[in-house]
Amino acid sequence: MRVFVAGATGAVGRLLVPQLLEAGHHVTGTSRSDAGADRVRSQGADAVQVDVFDRHALHEALARTMPDAVIHQLTDLAGADGQATNRLRREGTRNLIDAAKDAGVAKIVVQSIAWVYAPGTGPADEEVPLDSAAAEPRAAMVDGIRTMEDTAGEMESAVALRYGVLYGPGTWYAPGGSVVAALGGDPDAPFLGSVAADDSVTSFVHVADAARAAVDALNWPSGPVNITDDEPARGRDWVPVLAAALHVTAPDSASGAPAWARGASNHLARARGWRPEYPSWRLGFTEMQP
C-alpha cells in the first residue's frame, strides 16, 4: 500500500515510518523543514517538505504521490499552544482531507485523543458521547476534536485513533521533557496536562504502541477507536511512579477530580487484534530513566 504520513517527524510519526516500511508499505512522509525531510529519507521513506496550511502545495504533494491511504499524525504541541493545536485540527485537517479527496484517496487514519468524553463513571468506551457541555478552555479542545473527526469522516473510510496520553521518546513525559519541569514547579513549563496526584483518572499509551495502532488501523473499519494501555490510573497512583522514574520529587497526594477525568477503555482495539507492548504505564515509566 502507498501510505502518505502527514507529520512523519513527530513523536508518533518518527516511530510510525519504520513500522510501515517493515510491514511492506511504500511510505511518503511530510515535514515542514529540510532537516525533517532528510530524517524521513534516512529511514528509507520518500519525503515531501510541505506545510499543511499551504493548500496549493499540499494538493500538489498528494496529486504527485497518489497514496492509497493517508495517516494524519500532525500536532502542534511543542509549545503547549492550545489555539495553534485547534487551528491545526480544524484548518489543517480540512486542507489535508480536501487534498486527499482530490487525489482519489479512499482511506484516512487520524490522530485523536481519548480524554474528550462526557463525564461519567468508569473508563469511557467509544459509545460515550464527546463532552459537549464542557466549559472553556476544555470546550475548545473538544470542539476541535469533533471538527477534526467529522472532517475526516467525509472520506470513504476514516479511523480516528483516540490516543491516551502519549509518553515515551519525544513526548512531554520523556526525561528532560516538560513534565519534569512541571513536577519541579516551573510555572512556565510548556505543558497542557496535569501532574496533580489526585483522583483524576488518566489512560496512557506508549508512543511505540500508538504507532503500531496506526499501522493496524489501515485495515480497520471506519469509526473512533480508543488506543490506550490496560490500566487507567488515578493521579495519586501514577504521578509518584513517574516522579521516581524521572528522579524528581512527587507532589503531595490530593483528593478530588473533574468528572470527565475517567480514563478510556481499549476493549475495541484489542478486539481488532491490537496489543500494547506496554500494557501498563508502570512498565513504560520504569524504562524512562534519565
Stockholm file with secondary structure:
# STOCKHOLM 1.0

chainA/1-290         MRVFVAGATGAVGRLLVPQLLEAGHHVTGTSRSDAGADRVRSQGADAVQVDVFDRHALHEALARTMPDAVIHQLTDLAGADGQATNRLRREGTRNLIDAAKDAGVAKIVVQSIAWVYAPGTGPADEEVPLDSAAAEPRAAMVDGIRTMEDTAGEMESAVALRYGVLYGPGTWYAPGGSVVAALGGDPDAPFLGSVAADDSVTSFVHVADAARAAVDALNWPSGPVNITDDEPARGRDWVPVLAAALHVTAPDSASGAPAWARGASNHLARARGWRPEYPSWRLGFTEMQP
#=GR chainA/1-290 SS CEEEEETTTSTTHHHHHHHHHHTTCEEEEEESSHHHHHHHHHTTSEEEECCTTCHHHHHHHHHHHCCSEEEECCCCTTTTCHHHHHHIIIIIHHHHHHHHHHTTCCEEEEEEESSCBCSCSSCBCTTSCBCTTCCTTHHHHHHHHHHHHHHHTTSSEEEEEEECEEESTTSTTSTTSHHHHHHTTCTTCCCCSCCCBSSCEECEEEHHHHHHHHHHHTTSCSEEEEECCSCCEEHHHHHHHHHHHHTCCCCCBCCCCCTTCBCBCCHHHHHTTCCCSSCSHHHHHHTCCC
#=GC SS_cons         CEEEEETTTSTTHHHHHHHHHHTTCEEEEEESSHHHHHHHHHTTSEEEECCTTCHHHHHHHHHHHCCSEEEECCCCTTTTCHHHHHHIIIIIHHHHHHHHHHTTCCEEEEEEESSCBCSCSSCBCTTSCBCTTCCTTHHHHHHHHHHHHHHHTTSSEEEEEEECEEESTTSTTSTTSHHHHHHTTCTTCCCCSCCCBSSCEECEEEHHHHHHHHHHHTTSCSEEEEECCSCCEEHHHHHHHHHHHHTCCCCCBCCCCCTTCBCBCCHHHHHTTCCCSSCSHHHHHHTCCC
//
